[in-house]
Amino acid sequence: MRAANAEGAPGVERPRVAINVVGCDAALAREAQRIAAIELRATLVDSAPDGTVTRVTATCLSVVAALEVVDPTTGKSLGRTVALTETAPSGRARLLALAVAELVAASWSELQSNPQPRAPTATPLAPYAAREAARAAVADRSLALELAAAFDVHVLASGDVLFGGGARAAVWMSPLLLARFDAVADYAEVGRGTGRVAVLMPSVSAALGVSRWIGASLRPAISVGLRGGYVRMNGIADGTTATAAHQQGVWLGPEVTLQVSAWERARVHPIVGVSAGAHLLGVRGTVNDGRDVEAVGMWAGVSAAVAVR
């Protein structure tokens, strides 16, 4: 048996497909099989398929190709026709491959939308591992949105620690590339010799990043972006001999974040992360006879979140 592997998440089993192209040019058939396997992030097998393999037959009939999918992961059979004349001869292998991938993905998508069907299938389903591999391949093909509620710790250059939280969103534009956005607010009352300083720091960020699976359950992601917000510092005097004042202003600067998601294929999963950045614009809270509160220079952060996909 020959098996051709498409790129996929390391440590995660890839679904298996058998693609039989009948009546087409041999070179076109080989190229269509190769591209379809890559699009599906699947392992292409060309031996007699078993109960774990999604089977595709593409029959070329003059200027059209008739496609049939028999899918043991869902117990479904699907069919469609595609007009090969919609593109130039040099692009027909890719057109056929994309049509095959779309039809197979349409069957596998039921593993996402209806993972526990109430109506029993007429034929036995593939084992759980094969069904999960197909479901994961569909999830990785789609533009995935992740929403999270986060707890945040923000450490200023002056060593003062603020606590807060907010909402985050991540959009996977491919299995590797993601865009991340958040809106958080941090607050603390930091002590000084003659009183306290109440520090409020709401901020938003936008970043681009990359991610990669480690094994089957951990997915680290590193992103680089820009964070900006507003700082308000209110002095709180402890006695009549001290004078309270306030300072405020915007802050802005670059940010790099490393986050690790656990069991990300689950609908609800945890995320932990660390961040570092710099205030290119910031506010220094001047404290007489004490250490300034510095929302300037370098800063660091730690976060924990519960995410939903």
Phi, psi and omega in degrees: 000138175255134177235128176252124184263134170265159178298140177203184181289128180298140178082356179247128181298136177270148175293159181246136179228145171243122184242114180253116180254120187245134173081005178256164173304139186299320180293319177298318181297315180297318181292320179296319178298315182298312183293319180298319179296321178294314180300323182273353185053051187236165173265123181270123179242148181234016173266180177300118185289153176252195185286004177254356190256129172280124187255131180236133172240123177244116183249117179278125181232093182059250185259008177232161174235131177263125183250140175223132179241128172244113192243105179287348179287333179241350184074019184254155169236132182231153177214154174196167173240152180226136180276114181286344180282359180289351180217168179293156181308324181292340181255006186288330177296317179292320178300315179296318180298316180295323177296318177297313182298319180295320181291318177295316179297326177297323177288314182295333183298338177295335177293337175275310187280333183216069186293337181235075182295139180282326181280124181290147178278156181286335179242153180299140177283158174295159177302160184304318183299320179291321179293319180293323177297318178293319179298317180295324179295320177293319180299321180286334178288328188275162174284104188268135177248132178236129177245143184215147168256127191236146169257137191229141172237127184239123182250119182280167178298333179280001180088358179285139185250126177249150180236148179183206182180183181172204184240146179228155175219140175228138179238121177271115178274344174199172178301341182256321192257136180221158171242137184233139179224149174205164173220117183227163175221132180239149184210148172196154168251108186262138184277142172225172188300323184255008181162210181227162175233119176274121185244123177241126184225086168281148181203162174228157179215157172220136185209157171246144183209176176232153180218161182203139178288143168241109187067206184261352190232347182244136179224098175283151177219135176242135183224152179231132182199203184231133177237137178213158181186206185226143179237133172231125179242119179249123176283139178236106184282142178276338183211182183283346181277348181253151179247129179268143178216174176224152176227150183205163179166177180271157171224151186201142176176172180285158181215139171237136186228136171244120178236148177234122176261138176249137178052048186294338179288344173288151182297320176243129185208157181270155176222135172237150182205161173231146182224157173212149180197188181221139173273099175287327167243142181193188183228133174250117177277109184281128180241119177291134179057039179191173181284133179294153172266115193249100167266051178223164177072211185280152173215165179220163181206157175226143182218156172221139186216156170246122187245154177232135176238000000 
